[in-house]
């Protein structure tokens, strides 16, 4: 399955209800699982982003829809990076002509 790095920032609304954040995380995990997305790692971070996660999804469209559903609740904004494993990277590079 493709791997994605999720860079997340809380919105003003999300910060106003910060104590609900752990419950929202659990609800988000369940919503991801329901559509075949596995949240492999989650980290609260300091700096430009408030959270960084690594997830696997069946495809880009599934990940996009799931993130749009979460973001539409108004508590977070996301930036998503498609990540390639070392093996995928080596295969891509080997196919350059």
Secondary structure, DSSP 8 states (H G I E B T S, - for coil): -EEEEEEEEE-HHHHHTGGGHHHHHHHHHHHHHHTT-EEEEEEE-SSS-SEEEEEEESSHHHHHHHHHHHHTTSSEEEEEEEE--HHHHHHHHHT--
